[in-house]
Amino acid sequence: MIINKTNPFTEEEIEKLKEEFGFYVKTVIDIQNKICIAGMNMHYDGEKILLDQGSSQINLWGGGVDLETKKIDFNSFINIRPNQNNESNEIQNANIRDQFKKITEYFFKGIFK
């Protein structure tokens, strides 16, 4: 189930997000508008939804959260952007990584208590 939010996921929503991969949830975050879309099979599906809703490509970054270990990752094909000096699947810019991490912790605050 794909869920698009501007406020934290509820416990019930997190349970629904587990349907795709179990303990792991893929996310795409608009770091400027603080929007998180989660639960898709492929990051580009979430990216497309956010682009269709008016988000700007330069603000969209992909990753995920392991709900068991509480580890956030910054890895997605949508992150490969040579024009933004990001030539890897990983978010390489420390500032963007930090924003992505903080926003992920906000949306999954029930996990990161």
C-alpha positions in Angstrom: 0.0 0.0 0.0 1.4 3.4 -1.0 0.7 6.2 1.5 1.5 9.9 0.8 1.7 12.1 3.9 2.6 15.5 5.2 2.4 14.4 8.8 3.7 11.3 10.7 2.5 7.8 9.9 0.2 6.3 12.4 0.9 2.8 13.8 -1.9 1.5 11.7 -0.4 3.0 8.6 3.0 1.6 9.4 1.4 -1.8 9.6 -0.1 -1.3 6.1 3.3 -0.1 4.8 4.8 -3.4 5.9 2.6 -5.2 3.3 5.2 -4.7 0.4 8.4 -5.9 2.0 7.7 -6.8 5.6 10.2 -5.0 7.9 11.5 -2.6 5.2 9.7 0.4 3.8 10.8 2.3 0.7 10.4 6.1 0.9 10.6 9.1 -1.4 10.8 12.4 0.4 10.3 15.9 -0.9 12.9 17.6 1.4 11.6 21.1 0.6 7.9 20.5 1.2 8.4 17.8 3.8 6.2 15.3 2.0 6.8 11.5 2.4 5.5 8.8 0.1 6.1 5.3 1.3 5.2 1.7 0.6 5.9 1.4 -3.1 7.7 -1.4 -4.8 9.9 0.9 -6.8 11.1 4.4 -5.8 10.3 5.8 -9.2 6.6 5.1 -8.6 6.6 7.4 -5.5 8.7 9.9 -7.4 6.2 10.0 -10.3 3.3 10.6 -7.9 5.1 13.5 -6.1 6.1 15.0 -9.5 2.5 14.8 -10.7 1.5 16.6 -7.5 3.9 19.5 -8.2 7.1 18.5 -6.4 10.3 19.5 -8.0 12.8 16.8 -9.1 15.7 18.5 -7.3 13.9 18.0 -4.0 13.0 14.4 -4.3 15.3 11.8 -2.7 14.8 8.1 -2.2 15.7 5.6 0.5 14.0 3.6 3.2 13.8 2.5 6.7 14.3 -0.9 8.3 11.6 -1.1 10.9 13.3 -3.8 12.9 16.8 -2.3 13.2 15.6 1.3 12.9 18.2 1.9 10.3 17.6 4.6 7.6 19.2 4.1 4.3 19.8 6.6 1.5 19.9 4.3 -1.5 17.8 4.6 -4.6 18.3 4.7 -8.4 16.3 8.0 -8.4 19.2 9.6 -6.4 21.6 9.3 -9.4 21.9 12.9 -10.6 25.1 14.0 -12.1 23.6 17.5 -12.6 23.3 17.7 -8.8 26.7 16.2 -8.2 25.2 12.9 -7.0 26.6 10.2 -9.2 25.7 7.3 -6.9 22.5 5.5 -5.7 23.5 6.9 -2.2 22.7 10.5 -1.3 26.2 11.9 -1.2 25.5 15.5 -0.1 25.8 15.6 3.8 23.2 18.3 4.1 20.7 16.5 2.0 21.4 13.2 3.8 20.8 15.0 7.1 17.5 16.5 5.9 16.4 13.1 4.6 17.3 11.5 7.9 15.5 14.1 10.0 12.4 14.0 7.9 12.3 10.2 7.9 12.6 10.2 11.7 9.7 12.7 11.8 7.4 10.6 9.6 8.3 7.4 11.4 8.5 8.9 14.9 6.5 6.0 16.3 9.5 3.8 15.4 12.2 6.2 16.6 10.9 6.9 20.1 
